[in-house]
């Protein structure tokens, strides 16, 4: 559905997107992740025809976004980060206006309006002025606008930005339901949303694509396999040195002391579990051992490892 090949965008001397290459298959819900300023929104604006690429190519359903811009945009429902609504219109009036712009008319337009009002949970506010709605409902109006022409692809840029927890849960549930019938590219920096909704993840930083895979594959192939927490009664410096000397241990971090118990975080190599060696070390050194727990790697660990600057 989306094919991006060596896509590049420069603004003067600033390289915003540097040779991005990735694909989104039909029916997938893909999370597009990156720190602030990573190039997510610039990439999305090129995909949706708002910005021309400096070089490279992007296609929507095999339609080049530059050479076949109008046809490609017909395949897309786009929800930008700041939803541009006409606040002095009523919800139904606004959707009728937007549907007309997108080529719908007559019975077809009214049927689609009824469908998106129902699907986006807007029926109860359909006669209200947009300016009187909460931000959560305004996001729903933006989604309804994106859906009005029944596009196969939805591109959503930070759809829960600025919402309260209840609104976030509501919009997240709606996106999950839409994923059953649409291909979705979801740009966000909220990792819990990605874990709950997405089939695949694309991570971008500094304008470059750093990873593109399923969440489980990204976690299993990261360089560090989480961490092990251990609490012992021992001399902190000696304990840190002895644990750091064990096989497969990458780093030992002294966390804190609580009631004479010393707590450490032990970072280990991928695919290893050093708990047995740590327990044996504590026994050999006659250290009382209160806690030994492995924290499995998470999507947050993957994101931090790929995008950290150190």
C-alpha positions as CSV (number, residue, x, y, z in Angstrom):
1,X,0.0,0.0,0.0
2,X,2.9,2.4,0.8
3,X,6.3,2.0,-0.8
4,X,9.0,4.5,0.1
5,X,12.4,4.3,-1.7
6,X,15.3,6.5,-0.7
7,X,13.0,9.4,0.1
8,X,14.9,12.6,0.9
9,X,13.9,16.1,1.8
10,X,16.1,19.2,2.3
11,X,15.2,22.6,3.6
12,X,18.2,24.7,2.6
13,X,21.2,23.1,4.3
14,X,19.0,21.2,6.7
15,X,18.5,17.5,5.8
16,X,15.1,16.6,7.3
17,X,14.7,13.2,5.8
18,X,17.8,11.3,4.6
19,X,17.1,8.4,2.2
20,X,14.1,6.8,4.0
21,X,13.1,3.4,2.7
22,X,10.2,1.3,4.1
23,X,7.0,-0.4,3.0
24,X,3.5,-0.8,4.5
25,X,1.6,-3.8,3.2
26,X,-2.2,-3.7,2.7
27,X,-4.1,-4.4,5.9
28,X,-1.2,-3.6,8.2
29,X,-1.4,-1.1,11.1
30,X,2.1,0.4,11.3
31,X,3.5,2.6,14.0
32,X,5.8,5.3,12.8
33,X,8.1,6.2,15.7
34,X,10.8,8.7,16.4
35,X,11.9,11.5,18.8
36,X,10.8,15.1,18.3
37,X,12.4,16.4,15.1
38,X,13.2,12.9,13.8
39,X,11.5,13.5,10.4
40,X,8.1,11.8,11.0
41,X,5.9,14.7,10.0
42,X,8.0,15.7,7.1
43,X,7.8,12.2,5.7
44,X,4.1,12.1,6.2
45,X,3.7,15.5,4.4
46,X,5.6,14.1,1.4
47,X,3.4,10.9,1.4
48,X,0.2,13.0,1.5
49,X,1.3,15.4,-1.2
50,X,1.8,18.5,1.0
51,X,5.5,18.6,0.3
52,X,7.5,17.6,-2.7
53,X,10.5,15.3,-2.1
54,X,14.0,16.6,-2.9
55,X,14.8,13.2,-4.3
56,X,13.7,9.6,-4.0
57,X,10.2,8.3,-4.5
58,X,7.0,7.3,-2.6
59,X,4.0,5.5,-3.9
60,X,0.5,4.9,-2.6
61,X,-1.2,1.8,-4.0
62,X,1.4,1.9,-6.8
63,X,0.6,5.5,-7.6
64,X,3.7,7.8,-7.4
65,X,2.8,10.7,-5.1
66,X,4.6,13.2,-7.3
67,X,3.6,12.1,-10.8
68,X,0.1,11.0,-9.9
69,X,-0.6,13.2,-7.0
70,X,-4.3,13.6,-7.3
71,X,-5.0,9.9,-7.8
72,X,-2.6,9.0,-4.9
73,X,-4.3,11.4,-2.5
74,X,-7.7,9.8,-3.3
75,X,-6.4,6.7,-1.6
76,X,-5.6,8.5,1.6
77,X,-7.5,9.7,4.6
78,X,-5.2,12.1,6.5
79,X,-5.5,13.3,10.0
80,X,-2.8,15.9,10.7
81,X,-1.4,16.6,14.1
82,X,-3.4,19.9,14.4
83,X,-6.8,19.2,12.9
84,X,-7.8,22.1,10.7
85,X,-11.6,22.3,11.3
86,X,-14.1,25.1,10.5
87,X,-15.1,25.8,14.1
88,X,-18.2,27.9,13.1
89,X,-19.8,24.9,11.2
90,X,-21.9,22.2,12.7
91,X,-20.5,18.7,12.6
92,X,-22.9,17.4,10.0
93,X,-22.6,20.5,7.9
94,X,-18.8,20.3,8.0
95,X,-18.8,16.6,6.9
96,X,-21.2,17.4,4.1
97,X,-18.9,20.2,2.9
98,X,-15.8,18.0,3.2
99,X,-17.5,15.1,1.4
100,X,-18.5,17.4,-1.4
101,X,-14.9,18.6,-1.9
102,X,-13.8,14.9,-2.1
103,X,-16.3,14.2,-4.9
104,X,-19.2,12.8,-3.1
105,X,-22.8,13.9,-3.7
106,X,-26.4,13.1,-3.4
107,X,-27.4,9.8,-1.8
108,X,-23.9,8.5,-1.7
109,X,-22.7,11.5,0.4
110,X,-25.6,11.2,2.9
111,X,-25.0,7.5,3.3
112,X,-21.3,8.1,4.0
113,X,-22.1,10.9,6.4
114,X,-24.3,8.6,8.4
115,X,-21.7,5.8,8.4
116,X,-18.8,8.0,9.6
117,X,-21.0,9.7,12.2
118,X,-21.9,6.3,13.6
119,X,-18.5,4.8,13.3
120,X,-16.7,7.8,15.0
121,X,-19.3,8.1,17.8
122,X,-20.5,11.5,16.6
123,X,-24.2,11.0,16.2
124,X,-25.1,12.7,19.5
125,X,-23.1,15.8,18.6
126,X,-23.9,15.9,14.8
127,X,-25.9,19.2,15.2
128,X,-23.5,20.9,17.5
129,X,-21.1,23.7,16.5
130,X,-17.5,22.4,16.2
131,X,-16.2,25.2,18.5
132,X,-18.3,23.9,21.4
133,X,-16.8,20.3,21.2
134,X,-14.1,19.0,23.5
135,X,-10.8,18.2,21.9
136,X,-11.5,14.5,21.9
137,X,-14.7,15.0,19.9
138,X,-12.8,17.4,17.5
139,X,-10.3,14.6,16.9
140,X,-13.2,12.3,16.1
141,X,-14.6,14.9,13.6
142,X,-11.1,14.9,12.0
143,X,-11.2,11.2,11.7
144,X,-14.7,11.3,10.3
145,X,-13.4,13.8,7.7
146,X,-10.5,11.4,6.9
147,X,-13.0,8.5,6.4
148,X,-15.8,10.3,4.5
149,X,-14.6,9.2,1.1
150,X,-13.9,5.6,2.3
151,X,-10.1,5.5,1.5
152,X,-8.2,2.3,1.8
153,X,-5.3,4.0,3.7
154,X,-5.4,6.2,6.8
155,X,-2.4,8.3,7.8
156,X,-2.7,9.6,11.4
157,X,-0.2,12.1,12.7
158,X,-0.2,12.1,16.6
159,X,-4.0,11.5,16.8
160,X,-4.0,11.5,20.7
161,X,-1.8,14.5,21.2
162,X,-3.1,16.8,23.9
163,X,-6.0,14.5,25.0
164,X,-6.8,13.4,28.5
165,X,-6.5,9.7,29.5
166,X,-10.1,8.9,28.9
167,X,-10.1,10.6,25.5
168,X,-6.8,8.8,24.6
169,X,-8.4,5.4,25.4
170,X,-11.5,6.3,23.4
171,X,-9.5,7.4,20.3
172,X,-7.1,4.4,20.7
173,X,-10.1,2.0,20.7
174,X,-11.5,3.7,17.6
175,X,-8.2,3.4,15.7
176,X,-8.0,-0.3,16.7
177,X,-11.5,-0.9,15.2
178,X,-10.5,1.0,12.0
179,X,-7.5,-1.2,11.6
180,X,-9.8,-4.1,10.9
181,X,-10.9,-2.6,7.6
182,X,-8.1,-0.1,6.7
183,X,-4.4,0.1,6.3
184,X,-3.1,2.6,8.8
185,X,0.2,4.5,9.3
186,X,0.2,5.8,12.8
187,X,2.8,8.5,13.7
188,X,3.2,8.8,17.5
189,X,5.7,9.0,20.3
190,X,3.5,7.1,22.8
191,X,4.9,3.6,22.9
192,X,1.9,2.1,24.7
193,X,-0.3,3.0,21.8
194,X,2.0,1.2,19.4
195,X,2.2,-1.9,21.5
196,X,-1.6,-2.1,21.8
197,X,-2.5,-1.3,18.2
198,X,0.3,-1.9,15.7
199,X,1.4,-5.0,13.7
200,X,4.7,-3.4,12.7
201,X,7.0,-0.6,13.7
202,X,9.1,1.8,11.7
203,X,11.6,3.8,13.7
204,X,13.1,7.0,12.3
205,X,15.7,9.3,13.8
206,X,17.8,12.1,12.3
207,X,15.8,11.6,9.1
208,X,17.0,8.0,8.7
209,X,15.1,4.8,9.1
210,X,16.7,2.8,11.9
211,X,14.4,-0.2,12.1
212,X,11.3,-1.7,10.4
213,X,9.9,-4.9,11.9
214,X,7.3,-6.4,14.2
215,X,7.5,-5.4,17.9
216,X,8.4,-8.9,19.0
217,X,11.2,-9.2,16.4
218,X,12.6,-5.8,17.4
219,X,12.7,-6.8,21.1
220,X,14.3,-10.2,20.4
221,X,17.1,-8.8,18.2
222,X,18.1,-5.7,20.3
223,X,21.7,-5.7,21.5
224,X,20.8,-5.7,25.3
225,X,18.3,-8.2,26.7
226,X,16.8,-6.1,29.4
227,X,18.3,-6.1,32.8
228,X,18.6,-8.1,36.0
229,X,17.8,-6.5,39.4
230,X,19.7,-7.9,42.4
231,X,19.7,-7.0,46.1
232,X,22.5,-8.3,48.4
233,X,24.2,-7.4,51.7
234,X,27.8,-6.7,50.6
235,X,30.4,-4.0,50.1
236,X,28.9,-2.1,47.1
237,X,32.2,-1.5,45.2
238,X,33.4,-5.0,45.7
239,X,30.0,-6.5,44.7
240,X,29.9,-4.3,41.6
241,X,33.4,-5.4,40.5
242,X,32.7,-9.1,41.1
243,X,29.4,-9.0,39.2
244,X,30.9,-7.0,36.3
245,X,33.5,-9.8,35.9
246,X,30.9,-12.5,35.1
247,X,30.5,-13.8,31.6
248,X,27.9,-12.0,29.4
249,X,27.6,-9.0,31.8
250,X,27.9,-5.7,29.9
251,X,27.5,-3.3,32.8
252,X,26.7,-3.2,36.5
253,X,24.9,-0.1,37.8
254,X,24.7,0.6,41.6
255,X,21.2,1.8,42.2
256,X,20.8,2.5,45.9
257,X,21.1,1.2,49.5
258,X,18.0,0.4,51.6
259,X,18.3,-0.9,55.1
260,X,21.8,-2.3,54.5
261,X,20.6,-4.0,51.3
262,X,22.5,-2.9,48.2
263,X,20.6,-2.8,44.9
264,X,22.2,-3.2,41.5
265,X,21.0,-3.3,37.9
266,X,23.0,-5.8,35.8
267,X,22.9,-5.3,32.0
268,X,23.6,-8.5,30.0
269,X,24.2,-9.5,26.4
270,X,21.3,-10.4,24.2
271,X,20.0,-14.0,24.5
272,X,21.6,-14.6,27.9
273,X,20.3,-15.0,31.4
274,X,22.9,-14.5,34.2
275,X,20.7,-15.0,37.2
276,X,22.2,-18.5,38.0
277,X,25.7,-17.1,37.9
278,X,24.7,-14.2,40.1
279,X,23.1,-16.5,42.6
280,X,26.2,-18.7,42.7
281,X,28.4,-15.7,43.1
282,X,26.3,-14.5,46.1
283,X,26.6,-17.9,47.6
284,X,30.3,-18.2,47.1
285,X,30.9,-14.7,48.6
286,X,28.5,-15.4,51.5
287,X,26.3,-12.4,50.5
288,X,22.7,-12.6,51.8
289,X,20.5,-12.4,48.8
290,X,17.0,-10.9,49.0
291,X,16.0,-10.2,45.4
292,X,17.0,-11.5,41.9
293,X,14.7,-10.5,39.1
294,X,15.0,-10.3,35.3
295,X,13.2,-7.5,33.5
296,X,12.4,-8.5,30.0
297,X,13.3,-6.1,27.2
298,X,10.5,-3.8,26.1
299,X,9.7,-1.7,23.1
300,X,10.8,1.3,25.2
301,X,14.2,-0.4,25.6
302,X,14.4,-0.8,21.8
303,X,13.4,2.8,21.1
304,X,16.0,4.2,23.6
305,X,18.8,1.9,22.4
306,X,18.2,2.9,18.7
307,X,17.8,6.6,19.3
308,X,20.0,7.5,22.2
309,X,23.0,9.7,21.4
310,X,25.6,8.1,23.6
